[in-house]
Amino acid sequence: MEVKIDKSWREALAGEFDSERFATLAAWVHEQYRARRVFPPGGQIFAAFDACPFDQVKVVILGQDPYHGEGQANGLCFSVADGVAMPPSLLNIFREVHDDTGAPMPESGDLSRWARQGVLLLNATLTVEAHKAGSHQGRGWEELTDEAVMRLARDREHLVFMLWGSFAAKKGAFIDRQRHLVLTSPHPSPLSAYRGFFGNHHFSQANAYLQAHGQTPIQW
């Protein structure tokens, strides 16, 4: 099955894309888009990969599901398009960036500027039915995104993985802490941000690590 995705990721994940398991998933997702309101728009399902080729990844931020509200999801975890009101978790992320690095609070919630610098903004599940959080979990996306994280952890060196919340921590539990920097904290949602997301200093720690290994820091 031909998948429209960045060439480097098509090659890295060829085993998954060419599997019967993925063919089953793709057929199911296609039917969901035909019969229901599903986010993100079909052309943005693989936006996280397209915006950040395999060999350009420096930082990985793991989310769980796309936003399920109208017009919110754009294929990058935690991100929304220009002109869309920022969800609470994204506002909390920007607040921590500001407190940690001094970067000003942005007017736009579009994180594609991070992606272009090497930040892979990857949801575990790449699609969701409108207004039904978690509705596409357990259908096969997780195996594909697990493989993406595994390939990065295995084939690249000195990456930064930001794992916020128990779900992300479990998804990245296998990552070799000797080869990569793994940063964990509570999730930035309003329910947990005050339990340790605020003050985690992940953004400054990531840049210090990147610079220590000869990489350009991220302009958060």
KOLVEX-27451 format. One line per 2 residues: number of its first residue (from 1); their letters; for each residue x, y, z of C-alpha. Coordinates in Angstrom, 2 decimals. Example, Ala and Ser with C-alpha at 12.3 -4.5 7.8 and 13.67 -1.06 7.14 Angstrom:
BEGIN
1> AS> 12.30:-4.50:7.80  13.67:-1.06:7.14
***
This chain:
BEGIN
1> ME> 0.00:0.00:0.00  1.40:3.40:-0.98
3> VK> 1.38:5.93:1.83  1.79:9.66:1.21
5> ID> 4.39:10.58:3.79  7.90:12.05:3.92
7> KS> 10.29:9.72:2.08  12.65:9.25:5.03
9> WR> 9.80:8.08:7.24  8.32:5.93:4.49
11> EA> 11.64:4.07:4.43  12.09:3.96:8.22
13> LA> 8.59:2.57:8.76  8.38:0.42:5.64
15> GE> 7.87:-2.74:7.67  4.76:-1.27:9.28
17> FD> 3.36:0.41:6.17  3.72:-2.80:4.15
19> SE> 2.10:-5.01:6.78  -1.37:-6.54:6.72
21> RF> -1.98:-4.87:10.07  -1.52:-1.43:8.56
23> AT> -3.64:-2.32:5.53  -6.46:-3.20:7.93
25> LA> -5.98:0.06:9.83  -5.87:2.14:6.63
27> AW> -9.09:0.58:5.33  -10.82:1.26:8.65
29> VH> -9.59:4.87:8.81  -10.67:5.50:5.21
31> EQ> -14.16:4.27:6.07  -14.27:6.51:9.17
33> YR> -13.43:9.58:7.07  -16.11:8.61:4.58
35> AR> -18.85:8.01:7.13  -18.08:10.38:10.01
37> RV> -16.45:13.68:10.97  -12.82:12.82:11.71
39> FP> -9.82:14.97:12.60  -7.29:16.08:11.50
41> PG> -8.08:16.69:7.81  -6.98:13.67:5.80
43> GQ> -4.01:15.42:4.26  -2.60:16.21:7.71
45> IF> -2.68:12.72:9.25  1.09:12.36:8.79
47> AA> 1.90:16.06:9.24  4.23:15.41:12.19
49> FD> 6.41:13.15:10.02  6.23:15.39:6.97
51> AC> 7.32:18.45:8.95  10.27:16.70:10.60
53> PF> 12.15:14.12:8.49  13.73:11.15:10.27
55> DQ> 17.33:12.33:10.07  16.45:15.87:11.22
57> VK> 14.74:14.94:14.49  16.37:16.42:17.58
59> VV> 13.51:16.37:20.10  10.47:14.10:20.39
61> IL> 7.32:15.25:22.20  4.70:12.54:22.59
63> GQ> 0.97:13.24:22.77  -1.92:10.83:22.97
65> DP> -4.77:11.84:20.63  -5.43:14.66:18.18
67> YH> -7.72:17.38:19.48  -11.32:16.38:18.82
69> GE> -12.86:19.86:18.64  -13.82:21.53:15.37
71> GQ> -10.83:22.99:13.53  -8.29:22.24:16.25
73> AN> -6.19:19.25:15.14  -3.52:19.91:12.52
75> GL> -1.47:16.71:12.74  1.08:17.98:15.28
77> CF> 0.52:17.03:18.91  -0.58:19.92:21.17
79> SV> -0.59:22.28:18.15  -3.47:24.24:16.61
81> AD> -3.58:26.30:13.44  -3.23:30.07:13.33
83> GV> -6.37:31.80:14.53  -7.61:28.84:16.60
85> AM> -7.99:29.44:20.33  -5.23:27.71:22.28
87> PP> -6.39:24.73:24.35  -5.47:24.78:28.07
89> SL> -2.63:22.26:27.75  -0.97:24.31:25.02
91> LN> -1.29:27.49:27.07  0.39:25.68:29.96
93> IF> 3.21:24.53:27.67  3.83:28.09:26.55
95> RE> 3.71:29.29:30.14  6.43:26.81:31.10
97> VH> 8.49:27.78:28.04  8.24:31.43:29.12
99> DD> 9.10:30.74:32.76  11.92:28.37:31.80
101> TG> 13.58:30.19:28.90  12.19:33.72:28.92
103> AP> 10.65:33.29:25.47  7.56:35.50:25.06
105> MP> 4.07:34.03:25.01  3.25:33.56:21.30
107> ES> 0.10:34.79:19.62  -0.30:31.61:17.59
109> GD> -0.65:28.03:18.79  0.82:26.63:15.58
111> LS> 3.87:24.57:16.57  5.07:23.97:13.01
113> RW> 7.92:26.40:13.76  9.15:23.88:16.35
115> AR> 8.75:21.02:13.88  10.86:22.82:11.28
117> QG> 13.67:23.01:13.84  13.65:19.26:14.50
119> VL> 10.90:18.72:17.06  8.78:15.66:16.23
121> LL> 5.32:16.40:17.63  3.87:12.90:17.56
123> NA> 0.52:11.69:18.82  0.24:8.00:19.65
125> TL> -3.05:7.86:17.74  -3.13:9.91:14.55
127> TV> -6.89:10.30:14.03  -9.99:10.84:16.16
129> EA> -13.73:11.15:15.63  -15.14:14.61:16.27
131> HK> -16.00:15.24:19.92  -15.09:11.67:20.95
133> AG> -11.72:11.64:22.71  -9.88:8.35:22.34
135> SH> -12.31:7.03:19.75  -9.56:5.73:17.42
137> QG> -7.35:4.20:20.09  -6.62:0.49:19.89
139> RG> -7.11:0.29:16.12  -3.45:0.03:15.12
141> WE> -2.04:3.54:15.16  -0.15:2.83:18.37
143> EL> 1.91:0.08:16.75  2.98:2.45:13.98
145> TD> 3.94:5.25:16.36  5.67:2.81:18.72
147> EA> 7.78:1.72:15.77  8.61:5.35:14.97
149> VM> 9.84:5.98:18.52  11.76:2.68:18.53
151> RL> 13.51:3.45:15.25  14.57:6.88:16.49
153> AR> 15.82:5.49:19.80  17.71:2.68:18.03
155> DR> 19.10:4.39:14.92  19.79:7.93:16.14
157> EH> 22.04:9.27:18.90  21.61:12.02:21.50
159> LV> 17.94:12.80:21.00  15.73:14.43:23.62
161> FM> 12.46:12.69:24.47  9.88:14.71:26.42
163> LW> 7.40:12.34:28.03  4.56:14.16:29.77
165> GS> 2.09:12.10:31.75  1.88:8.38:32.45
167> FA> 0.78:7.44:28.93  3.82:9.01:27.29
169> AK> 6.13:7.66:29.99  4.95:4.12:29.27
171> KG> 5.31:4.59:25.52  8.93:5.68:25.98
173> AF> 9.87:3.35:28.81  12.25:1.28:26.65
175> ID> 14.42:4.22:25.48  18.11:3.85:26.38
177> RQ> 18.91:6.63:28.85  22.61:6.22:28.11
179> RH> 22.14:7.22:24.45  19.39:9.80:24.78
181> LV> 18.04:12.38:27.23  14.64:11.29:28.52
183> LT> 12.68:13.97:30.38  9.51:12.99:32.25
185> SP> 6.96:15.01:34.19  3.21:15.23:34.75
187> HP> 1.06:16.20:31.77  0.50:19.91:30.98
189> SP> -3.28:19.59:31.26  -4.98:21.75:33.90
191> LS> -5.64:18.60:35.93  -1.95:17.86:36.44
193> AY> 0.19:20.84:35.41  0.55:22.07:38.98
195> RG> 1.77:18.65:40.11  5.13:19.03:38.40
197> FF> 4.78:20.12:34.81  5.24:23.73:35.82
199> GN> 8.86:24.10:36.83  10.08:20.96:35.01
201> HH> 12.59:23.05:32.98  12.41:20.59:30.11
203> FS> 12.94:23.20:27.43  16.16:24.62:28.86
205> QA> 17.40:21.10:29.70  16.76:20.01:26.12
207> NA> 18.73:22.92:24.70  21.64:22.40:27.09
209> YL> 21.80:18.74:26.05  21.61:19.55:22.34
211> QA> 24.37:22.14:22.63  26.53:19.73:24.65
213> HG> 26.31:17.31:21.73  27.05:19.81:18.99
215> QT> 23.47:20.54:17.98  21.76:23.89:17.46
217> PI> 19.31:24.61:20.29  15.59:24.98:19.63
219> QW> 14.07:28.45:19.57  11.10:27.65:21.72
***
